[in-house]
Amino acid sequence: MVNDGVSSGAGNEDPLGALSEQDLLLGKRAVEIKTILCVVTFVACIGIAIFVFMNVPWDTRMPYDGKYNRSGNGIPMQIAMLPILVVLFGFWRSGKKPDAHHMGRGSRVAYYILAPAIIIACGVGQWVMGQAILTNGGYFSG
């Protein structure tokens, strides 16, 4: 790194100075909506997991013939239901940061589009995974 005594000025701007009070309030609202969606979806996913755990044998495994496990043992259903809950919990926690609501108009638009899409994808993923586990556990067979 060369230090010639001349500052480029990069990084010296105050990011909060560019945001108006209305931007901060609207950002706070966006975070609140995402938090509500996360909590509702998280509770629904826990409900799906509990229903699956109660209706299939505890030793049910998901079939897996992928690159790393060709033995045919599969993934235990308890582990298969966990990743989506972890993603939702992490996504919810991201809104708890002190500066989570600091976003301009473009960021809010992207936030209103991407956050619900990710949350809905998590809910659908848990539903599909639960349905697959119920099928492999023999719940639908009669």
LUMKE-109069 format. One record per atom (N, C-alpha, C): residue number from 1; residue in one letter; atom name; x, y, z. Coordinates in nm, 3 decimals, padded with zeros to 5 digits. Last residue first. Example, Ala and Ser with C-alpha at 12.3 -4.5 7.8 and 13.67 -1.06 7.14 Angstrom:
(r 2,s,N,(01.285,-00.225,00.708))
(r 2,s,CA,(01.367,-00.106,00.714))
(r 2,s,C,(01.290,00.003,00.787))
(r 1,a,N,(01.319,-00.569,00.780))
(r 1,a,CA,(01.230,-00.450,00.780))
(r 1,a,C,(01.320,-00.330,00.780))
***
This chain:
(r 142,g,N,(-05.190,-04.644,00.370))
(r 142,g,CA,(-05.315,-04.703,00.411))
(r 142,g,C,(-05.337,-04.718,00.553))
(r 141,s,N,(-04.986,-04.500,00.265))
(r 141,s,CA,(-05.013,-04.632,00.209))
(r 141,s,C,(-05.136,-04.700,00.269))
(r 140,f,N,(-04.910,-04.263,00.378))
(r 140,f,CA,(-05.012,-04.257,00.275))
(r 140,f,C,(-05.055,-04.394,00.223))
(r 139,y,N,(-04.705,-04.339,00.557))
(r 139,y,CA,(-04.825,-04.274,00.607))
(r 139,y,C,(-04.939,-04.278,00.506))
(r 138,g,N,(-04.455,-04.450,00.505))
(r 138,g,CA,(-04.574,-04.533,00.487))
(r 138,g,C,(-04.703,-04.469,00.536))
(r 137,g,N,(-04.225,-04.307,00.498))
(r 137,g,CA,(-04.260,-04.370,00.625))
(r 137,g,C,(-04.387,-04.453,00.619))
(r 136,n,N,(-04.229,-04.196,00.247))
(r 136,n,CA,(-04.129,-04.300,00.276))
(r 136,n,C,(-04.157,-04.373,00.406))
(r 135,t,N,(-04.441,-04.012,00.289))
(r 135,t,CA,(-04.452,-04.116,00.186))
(r 135,t,C,(-04.355,-04.230,00.216))
(r 134,l,N,(-04.331,-03.849,00.487))
(r 134,l,CA,(-04.454,-03.923,00.515))
(r 134,l,C,(-04.474,-04.036,00.414))
(r 133,i,N,(-04.116,-03.746,00.341))
(r 133,i,CA,(-04.089,-03.830,00.458))
(r 133,i,C,(-04.214,-03.911,00.495))
(r 132,a,N,(-04.254,-03.599,00.149))
(r 132,a,CA,(-04.166,-03.706,00.106))
(r 132,a,C,(-04.136,-03.801,00.223))
(r 131,q,N,(-04.385,-03.412,00.312))
(r 131,q,CA,(-04.464,-03.504,00.230))
(r 131,q,C,(-04.379,-03.623,00.185))
(r 130,g,N,(-04.165,-03.275,00.418))
(r 130,g,CA,(-04.255,-03.349,00.506))
(r 130,g,C,(-04.337,-03.451,00.429))
(r 129,m,N,(-04.065,-03.160,00.182))
(r 129,m,CA,(-03.982,-03.254,00.258))
(r 129,m,C,(-04.069,-03.338,00.351))
(r 128,v,N,(-04.282,-02.994,00.119))
(r 128,v,CA,(-04.241,-03.100,00.026))
(r 128,v,C,(-04.157,-03.205,00.098))
(r 127,w,N,(-04.282,-02.825,00.347))
(r 127,w,CA,(-04.402,-02.901,00.310))
(r 127,w,C,(-04.363,-03.020,00.221))
(r 126,q,N,(-04.030,-02.710,00.329))
(r 126,q,CA,(-04.062,-02.793,00.446))
(r 126,q,C,(-04.184,-02.880,00.417))
(r 125,g,N,(-04.064,-02.570,00.087))
(r 125,g,CA,(-03.961,-02.673,00.100))
(r 125,g,C,(-03.988,-02.766,00.217))
(r 124,v,N,(-04.260,-02.387,00.159))
(r 124,v,CA,(-04.291,-02.490,00.057))
(r 124,v,C,(-04.190,-02.603,00.064))
(r 123,g,N,(-04.111,-02.236,00.345))
(r 123,g,CA,(-04.234,-02.304,00.384))
(r 123,g,C,(-04.271,-02.415,00.287))
(r 122,c,N,(-03.903,-02.141,00.179))
(r 122,c,CA,(-03.873,-02.224,00.297))
(r 122,c,C,(-03.997,-02.302,00.341))
(r 121,a,N,(-04.050,-01.989,-00.003))
(r 121,a,CA,(-03.973,-02.104,-00.051))
(r 121,a,C,(-03.936,-02.197,00.064))
(r 120,i,N,(-04.139,-01.789,00.170))
(r 120,i,CA,(-04.237,-01.881,00.110))
(r 120,i,C,(-04.167,-02.006,00.058))
(r 119,i,N,(-03.890,-01.666,00.220))
(r 119,i,CA,(-03.969,-01.723,00.331))
(r 119,i,C,(-04.071,-01.823,00.278))
(r 118,i,N,(-03.814,-01.580,-00.035))
(r 118,i,CA,(-03.729,-01.673,00.040))
(r 118,i,C,(-03.809,-01.742,00.150))
(r 117,a,N,(-04.028,-01.405,-00.091))
(r 117,a,CA,(-03.998,-01.518,-00.181))
(r 117,a,C,(-03.915,-01.624,-00.108))
(r 116,p,N,(-04.013,-01.211,00.112))
(r 116,p,CA,(-04.127,-01.305,00.109))
(r 116,p,C,(-04.101,-01.425,00.018))
(r 115,a,N,(-03.749,-01.105,00.031))
(r 115,a,CA,(-03.774,-01.163,00.163))
(r 115,a,C,(-03.897,-01.255,00.162))
(r 114,l,N,(-03.773,-01.003,-00.236))
(r 114,l,CA,(-03.692,-01.121,-00.206))
(r 114,l,C,(-03.724,-01.185,-00.072))
(r 113,i,N,(-03.958,-00.784,-00.224))
(r 113,i,CA,(-03.972,-00.891,-00.322))
(r 113,i,C,(-03.899,-01.017,-00.277))
(r 112,y,N,(-03.882,-00.619,-00.017))
(r 112,y,CA,(-04.023,-00.660,-00.024))
(r 112,y,C,(-04.046,-00.771,-00.126))
(r 111,y,N,(-03.613,-00.583,-00.090))
(r 111,y,CA,(-03.647,-00.651,00.036))
(r 111,y,C,(-03.790,-00.702,00.033))
(r 110,a,N,(-03.633,-00.431,-00.319))
(r 110,a,CA,(-03.574,-00.565,-00.327))
(r 110,a,C,(-03.611,-00.648,-00.204))
(r 109,v,N,(-03.747,-00.204,-00.197))
(r 109,v,CA,(-03.818,-00.274,-00.306))
(r 109,v,C,(-03.765,-00.416,-00.318))
(r 108,r,N,(-03.545,-00.133,-00.016))
(r 108,r,CA,(-03.676,-00.174,00.033))
(r 108,r,C,(-03.753,-00.250,-00.073))
(r 107,s,N,(-03.339,-00.061,-00.190))
(r 107,s,CA,(-03.320,-00.174,-00.098))
(r 107,s,C,(-03.454,-00.225,-00.047))
(r 106,g,N,(-03.451,00.163,-00.311))
(r 106,g,CA,(-03.417,00.044,-00.390))
(r 106,g,C,(-03.400,-00.079,-00.304))
(r 105,r,N,(-03.477,00.339,-00.087))
(r 105,r,CA,(-03.594,00.295,-00.163))
(r 105,r,C,(-03.564,00.167,-00.242))
(r 104,g,N,(-03.251,00.227,00.175))
(r 104,g,CA,(-03.313,00.325,00.087))
(r 104,g,C,(-03.427,00.264,00.009))
(r 103,m,N,(-03.227,00.128,00.512))
(r 103,m,CA,(-03.230,00.094,00.370))
(r 103,m,C,(-03.303,00.202,00.293))
(r 102,h,N,(-03.196,00.029,00.809))
(r 102,h,CA,(-03.130,00.134,00.733))
(r 102,h,C,(-03.124,00.093,00.586))
(r 101,h,N,(-03.288,-00.177,00.963))
(r 101,h,CA,(-03.388,-00.093,00.896))
(r 101,h,C,(-03.325,00.021,00.815))
(r 100,a,N,(-03.065,-00.292,01.082))
(r 100,a,CA,(-03.139,-00.369,00.982))
(r 100,a,C,(-03.237,-00.283,00.903))
(r 99,d,N,(-02.897,-00.201,01.279))
(r 99,d,CA,(-02.907,-00.122,01.156))
(r 99,d,C,(-02.985,-00.193,01.047))
(r 98,p,N,(-02.910,-00.388,01.486))
(r 98,p,CA,(-02.950,-00.250,01.512))
(r 98,p,C,(-02.968,-00.166,01.386))
(r 97,k,N,(-03.066,-00.699,01.388))
(r 97,k,CA,(-02.947,-00.614,01.398))
(r 97,k,C,(-02.990,-00.469,01.416))
(r 96,k,N,(-03.287,-00.847,01.340))
(r 96,k,CA,(-03.270,-00.800,01.478))
(r 96,k,C,(-03.146,-00.713,01.494))
(r 95,g,N,(-03.293,-00.960,01.093))
(r 95,g,CA,(-03.373,-00.839,01.113))
(r 95,g,C,(-03.359,-00.781,01.252))
(r 94,s,N,(-03.153,-01.193,01.128))
(r 94,s,CA,(-03.090,-01.086,01.051))
(r 94,s,C,(-03.166,-00.954,01.064))
(r 93,r,N,(-03.329,-01.366,01.253))
(r 93,r,CA,(-03.228,-01.298,01.335))
(r 93,r,C,(-03.160,-01.184,01.259))
(r 92,w,N,(-03.471,-01.462,01.030))
(r 92,w,CA,(-03.539,-01.381,01.131))
(r 92,w,C,(-03.439,-01.302,01.213))
(r 91,f,N,(-03.266,-01.608,00.911))
(r 91,f,CA,(-03.326,-01.497,00.837))
(r 91,f,C,(-03.402,-01.405,00.932))
(r 90,g,N,(-03.221,-01.803,01.108))
(r 90,g,CA,(-03.115,-01.709,01.071))
(r 90,g,C,(-03.169,-01.587,00.998))
(r 89,f,N,(-03.470,-01.933,01.099))
(r 89,f,CA,(-03.425,-01.870,01.222))
(r 89,f,C,(-03.315,-01.767,01.193))
(r 88,l,N,(-03.470,-02.029,00.834))
(r 88,l,CA,(-03.571,-01.933,00.878))
(r 88,l,C,(-03.529,-01.861,01.006))
(r 87,v,N,(-03.250,-02.208,00.851))
(r 87,v,CA,(-03.249,-02.095,00.757))
(r 87,v,C,(-03.349,-01.989,00.799))
(r 86,v,N,(-03.348,-02.389,01.042))
(r 86,v,CA,(-03.225,-02.313,01.070))
(r 86,v,C,(-03.218,-02.191,00.978))
(r 85,l,N,(-03.566,-02.497,00.909))
(r 85,l,CA,(-03.588,-02.424,01.034))
(r 85,l,C,(-03.466,-02.338,01.069))
(r 84,i,N,(-03.433,-02.626,00.704))
(r 84,i,CA,(-03.522,-02.514,00.671))
(r 84,i,C,(-03.552,-02.431,00.796))
(r 83,p,N,(-03.284,-02.833,00.838))
(r 83,p,CA,(-03.219,-02.721,00.767))
(r 83,p,C,(-03.311,-02.602,00.739))
(r 82,l,N,(-03.459,-03.036,00.970))
(r 82,l,CA,(-03.392,-02.929,01.042))
(r 82,l,C,(-03.342,-02.812,00.957))
(r 81,m,N,(-03.556,-03.256,00.840))
(r 81,m,CA,(-03.652,-03.152,00.872))
(r 81,m,C,(-03.586,-03.027,00.933))
(r 80,a,N,(-03.339,-03.426,00.818))
(r 80,a,CA,(-03.395,-03.371,00.695))
(r 80,a,C,(-03.493,-03.257,00.723))
(r 79,i,N,(-03.299,-03.515,01.075))
(r 79,i,CA,(-03.202,-03.421,01.019))
(r 79,i,C,(-03.259,-03.355,00.894))
(r 78,q,N,(-03.514,-03.687,01.097))
(r 78,q,CA,(-03.501,-03.578,01.193))
(r 78,q,C,(-03.404,-03.472,01.141))
(r 77,m,N,(-03.474,-03.880,00.902))
(r 77,m,CA,(-03.579,-03.780,00.881))
(r 77,m,C,(-03.568,-03.662,00.978))
(r 76,p,N,(-03.142,-03.949,00.798))
(r 76,p,CA,(-03.249,-03.963,00.899))
(r 76,p,C,(-03.350,-03.848,00.887))
(r 75,i,N,(-03.076,-04.024,00.463))
(r 75,i,CA,(-03.065,-03.923,00.567))
(r 75,i,C,(-03.175,-03.948,00.670))
(r 74,g,N,(-02.938,-04.338,00.338))
(r 74,g,CA,(-03.022,-04.219,00.338))
(r 74,g,C,(-02.999,-04.131,00.458))
(r 73,n,N,(-02.825,-04.582,00.262))
(r 73,n,CA,(-02.878,-04.563,00.396))
(r 73,n,C,(-02.971,-04.444,00.404))
(r 72,g,N,(-02.699,-04.623,00.024))
(r 72,g,CA,(-02.844,-04.640,00.025))
(r 72,g,C,(-02.904,-04.621,00.162))
(r 71,s,N,(-02.437,-04.578,-00.025))
(r 71,s,CA,(-02.469,-04.698,00.051))
(r 71,s,C,(-02.619,-04.724,00.056))
(r 70,r,N,(-02.342,-04.355,-00.137))
(r 70,r,CA,(-02.403,-04.451,-00.229))
(r 70,r,C,(-02.443,-04.580,-00.156))
(r 69,n,N,(-02.289,-04.051,-00.069))
(r 69,n,CA,(-02.340,-04.165,00.007))
(r 69,n,C,(-02.413,-04.259,-00.087))
(r 68,y,N,(-02.204,-03.844,-00.230))
(r 68,y,CA,(-02.127,-03.874,-00.110))
(r 68,y,C,(-02.175,-03.994,-00.032))
(r 67,k,N,(-02.376,-03.816,-00.453))
(r 67,k,CA,(-02.232,-03.825,-00.472))
(r 67,k,C,(-02.160,-03.878,-00.349))
(r 66,g,N,(-02.681,-03.993,-00.375))
(r 66,g,CA,(-02.599,-03.885,-00.428))
(r 66,g,C,(-02.452,-03.917,-00.430))
(r 65,d,N,(-02.910,-04.126,-00.306))
(r 65,d,CA,(-02.809,-04.196,-00.384))
(r 65,d,C,(-02.713,-04.097,-00.446))
(r 64,y,N,(-03.130,-04.153,-00.051))
(r 64,y,CA,(-03.030,-04.064,-00.107))
(r 64,y,C,(-02.926,-04.148,-00.178))
(r 63,p,N,(-03.442,-04.150,00.117))
(r 63,p,CA,(-03.351,-04.215,00.023))
(r 63,p,C,(-03.256,-04.113,-00.038))
(r 62,m,N,(-03.463,-04.077,00.459))
(r 62,m,CA,(-03.487,-04.026,00.324))
(r 62,m,C,(-03.392,-04.096,00.228))
(r 61,r,N,(-03.588,-04.306,00.705))
(r 61,r,CA,(-03.477,-04.235,00.639))
(r 61,r,C,(-03.521,-04.189,00.501))
(r 60,t,N,(-03.727,-04.376,01.021))
(r 60,t,CA,(-03.748,-04.349,00.878))
(r 60,t,C,(-03.632,-04.268,00.824))
(r 59,d,N,(-03.730,-04.432,01.290))
(r 59,d,CA,(-03.610,-04.469,01.214))
(r 59,d,C,(-03.627,-04.450,01.063))
(r 58,w,N,(-03.981,-04.366,01.385))
(r 58,w,CA,(-03.869,-04.280,01.422))
(r 58,w,C,(-03.744,-04.311,01.340))
(r 57,p,N,(-04.253,-04.385,01.152))
(r 57,p,CA,(-04.159,-04.450,01.245))
(r 57,p,C,(-04.034,-04.363,01.265))
(r 56,v,N,(-04.477,-04.102,01.147))
(r 56,v,CA,(-04.390,-04.199,01.078))
(r 56,v,C,(-04.300,-04.265,01.181))
(r 55,n,N,(-04.623,-03.920,01.297))
(r 55,n,CA,(-04.694,-04.011,01.207))
(r 55,n,C,(-04.607,-04.105,01.126))
(r 54,m,N,(-04.477,-03.741,01.449))
(r 54,m,CA,(-04.580,-03.820,01.517))
(r 54,m,C,(-04.639,-03.929,01.428))
(r 53,f,N,(-04.313,-03.614,01.264))
(r 53,f,CA,(-04.252,-03.696,01.369))
(r 53,f,C,(-04.354,-03.787,01.437))
(r 52,v,N,(-04.509,-03.475,01.114))
(r 52,v,CA,(-04.430,-03.581,01.052))
(r 52,v,C,(-04.371,-03.673,01.159))
(r 51,f,N,(-04.600,-03.293,01.307))
(r 51,f,CA,(-04.693,-03.387,01.244))
(r 51,f,C,(-04.618,-03.504,01.182))
(r 50,i,N,(-04.360,-03.154,01.357))
(r 50,i,CA,(-04.424,-03.230,01.465))
(r 50,i,C,(-04.521,-03.333,01.407))
(r 49,a,N,(-04.318,-03.035,01.104))
(r 49,a,CA,(-04.220,-03.129,01.160))
(r 49,a,C,(-04.282,-03.215,01.270))
(r 48,i,N,(-04.544,-02.869,01.086))
(r 48,i,CA,(-04.523,-02.976,00.986))
(r 48,i,C,(-04.428,-03.081,01.042))
(r 47,g,N,(-04.490,-02.699,01.304))
(r 47,g,CA,(-04.611,-02.781,01.301))
(r 47,g,C,(-04.599,-02.896,01.203))
(r 46,i,N,(-04.258,-02.579,01.210))
(r 46,i,CA,(-04.250,-02.662,01.331))
(r 46,i,C,(-04.373,-02.752,01.339))
(r 45,c,N,(-04.372,-02.442,00.995))
(r 45,c,CA,(-04.271,-02.546,00.969))
(r 45,c,C,(-04.252,-02.636,01.091))
(r 44,a,N,(-04.536,-02.261,01.133))
(r 44,a,CA,(-04.596,-02.359,01.040))
(r 44,a,C,(-04.499,-02.473,01.013))
(r 43,v,N,(-04.338,-02.115,01.267))
(r 43,v,CA,(-04.437,-02.191,01.345))
(r 43,v,C,(-04.503,-02.297,01.257))
(r 42,f,N,(-04.210,-02.003,01.042))
(r 42,f,CA,(-04.135,-02.087,01.135))
(r 42,f,C,(-04.230,-02.174,01.217))
(r 41,t,N,(-04.416,-01.847,00.934))
(r 41,t,CA,(-04.364,-01.961,00.857))
(r 41,t,C,(-04.287,-02.056,00.947))
(r 40,v,N,(-04.444,-01.658,01.143))
(r 40,v,CA,(-04.558,-01.740,01.100))
(r 40,v,C,(-04.510,-01.864,01.025))
(r 39,v,N,(-04.183,-01.551,01.149))
(r 39,v,CA,(-04.238,-01.617,01.267))
(r 39,v,C,(-04.354,-01.709,01.228))
(r 38,c,N,(-04.158,-01.441,00.890))
(r 38,c,CA,(-04.065,-01.543,00.938))
(r 38,c,C,(-04.123,-01.621,01.055))
(r 37,l,N,(-04.364,-01.249,00.889))
(r 37,l,CA,(-04.367,-01.361,00.793))
(r 37,l,C,(-04.276,-01.474,00.839))
(r 36,i,N,(-04.265,-01.080,01.092))
(r 36,i,CA,(-04.395,-01.147,01.109))
(r 36,i,C,(-04.405,-01.267,01.014))
(r 35,t,N,(-04.027,-00.994,00.969))
(r 35,t,CA,(-04.023,-01.066,01.097))
(r 35,t,C,(-04.153,-01.142,01.120))
(r 34,k,N,(-04.122,-00.856,00.747))
(r 34,k,CA,(-04.041,-00.976,00.728))
(r 34,k,C,(-04.036,-01.059,00.856))
(r 33,i,N,(-04.252,-00.646,00.883))
(r 33,i,CA,(-04.330,-00.737,00.798))
(r 33,i,C,(-04.254,-00.867,00.775))
(r 32,e,N,(-04.030,-00.525,01.006))
(r 32,e,CA,(-04.139,-00.579,01.088))
(r 32,e,C,(-04.223,-00.679,01.008))
(r 31,v,N,(-03.883,-00.440,00.784))
(r 31,v,CA,(-03.825,-00.540,00.874))
(r 31,v,C,(-03.934,-00.604,00.960))
(r 30,a,N,(-04.061,-00.249,00.683))
(r 30,a,CA,(-04.024,-00.365,00.601))
(r 30,a,C,(-03.966,-00.477,00.688))
(r 29,r,N,(-04.059,-00.065,00.894))
(r 29,r,CA,(-04.184,-00.136,00.859))
(r 29,r,C,(-04.154,-00.261,00.777))
(r 28,k,N,(-03.799,00.028,00.876))
(r 28,k,CA,(-03.842,-00.040,00.998))
(r 28,k,C,(-03.969,-00.121,00.972))
(r 27,g,N,(-03.813,00.153,00.629))
(r 27,g,CA,(-03.724,00.038,00.647))
(r 27,g,C,(-03.762,-00.043,00.769))
(r 26,l,N,(-03.985,00.359,00.692))
(r 26,l,CA,(-04.029,00.259,00.595))
(r 26,l,C,(-03.942,00.133,00.602))
(r 25,l,N,(-03.817,00.497,00.872))
(r 25,l,CA,(-03.947,00.445,00.916))
(r 25,l,C,(-03.998,00.336,00.822))
(r 24,l,N,(-03.600,00.562,00.703))
(r 24,l,CA,(-03.579,00.479,00.822))
(r 24,l,C,(-03.709,00.419,00.873))
(r 23,d,N,(-03.730,00.724,00.515))
(r 23,d,CA,(-03.662,00.601,00.473))
(r 23,d,C,(-03.641,00.507,00.591))
(r 22,q,N,(-03.811,00.934,00.682))
(r 22,q,CA,(-03.913,00.850,00.620))
(r 22,q,C,(-03.852,00.718,00.571))
(r 21,e,N,(-03.568,01.049,00.740))
(r 21,e,CA,(-03.644,00.991,00.850))
(r 21,e,C,(-03.752,00.897,00.795))
(r 20,s,N,(-03.338,00.956,00.475))
(r 20,s,CA,(-03.428,01.048,00.544))
(r 20,s,C,(-03.498,00.974,00.659))
(r 19,l,N,(-03.000,00.888,00.427))
(r 19,l,CA,(-03.134,00.834,00.450))
(r 19,l,C,(-03.219,00.935,00.526))
(r 18,a,N,(-02.755,01.004,00.424))
(r 18,a,CA,(-02.825,00.995,00.297))
(r 18,a,C,(-02.969,00.946,00.313))
(r 17,g,N,(-02.656,00.972,00.677))
(r 17,g,CA,(-02.692,01.106,00.635))
(r 17,g,C,(-02.772,01.107,00.506))
(r 16,l,N,(-02.577,00.712,00.694))
(r 16,l,CA,(-02.705,00.747,00.756))
(r 16,l,C,(-02.750,00.886,00.714))
(r 15,p,N,(-02.326,00.712,00.569))
(r 15,p,CA,(-02.437,00.641,00.506))
(r 15,p,C,(-02.572,00.677,00.567))
(r 14,d,N,(-02.115,00.966,00.512))
(r 14,d,CA,(-02.197,00.915,00.620))
(r 14,d,C,(-02.318,00.845,00.560))
(r 13,e,N,(-01.808,00.907,00.339))
(r 13,e,CA,(-01.945,00.959,00.345))
(r 13,e,C,(-02.021,00.894,00.459))
(r 12,n,N,(-01.564,00.787,00.322))
(r 12,n,CA,(-01.578,00.895,00.418))
(r 12,n,C,(-01.721,00.947,00.430))
(r 11,g,N,(-01.516,00.602,00.128))
(r 11,g,CA,(-01.555,00.553,00.259))
(r 11,g,C,(-01.575,00.662,00.362))
(r 10,a,N,(-01.278,00.788,-00.044))
(r 10,a,CA,(-01.366,00.672,-00.045))
(r 10,a,C,(-01.393,00.626,00.097))
(r 9,g,N,(-01.092,00.983,-00.050))
(r 9,g,CA,(-01.225,01.022,-00.004))
(r 9,g,C,(-01.322,00.906,-00.001))
(r 8,s,N,(-00.830,00.952,-00.103))
(r 8,s,CA,(-00.922,00.936,-00.216))
(r 8,s,C,(-01.064,00.979,-00.178))
(r 7,s,N,(-00.581,01.162,00.023))
(r 7,s,CA,(-00.695,01.077,00.052))
(r 7,s,C,(-00.786,01.071,-00.070))
(r 6,v,N,(-00.238,01.166,00.014))
(r 6,v,CA,(-00.358,01.214,-00.052))
(r 6,v,C,(-00.470,01.114,-00.025))
(r 5,g,N,(-00.007,01.053,00.115))
(r 5,g,CA,(-00.066,01.164,00.187))
(r 5,g,C,(-00.191,01.220,00.126))
(r 4,d,N,(00.075,00.829,-00.006))
(r 4,d,CA,(00.134,00.953,-00.056))
(r 4,d,C,(00.073,01.076,00.010))
(r 3,n,N,(00.129,00.519,00.059))
(r 3,n,CA,(00.069,00.629,00.132))
(r 3,n,C,(00.137,00.757,00.088))
(r 2,v,N,(00.057,00.214,-00.087))
(r 2,v,CA,(00.133,00.338,-00.099))
(r 2,v,C,(00.058,00.447,-00.026))
(r 1,m,N,(00.084,-00.117,00.000))
(r 1,m,CA,(00.000,00.000,00.000))
(r 1,m,C,(00.089,00.123,00.000))
***
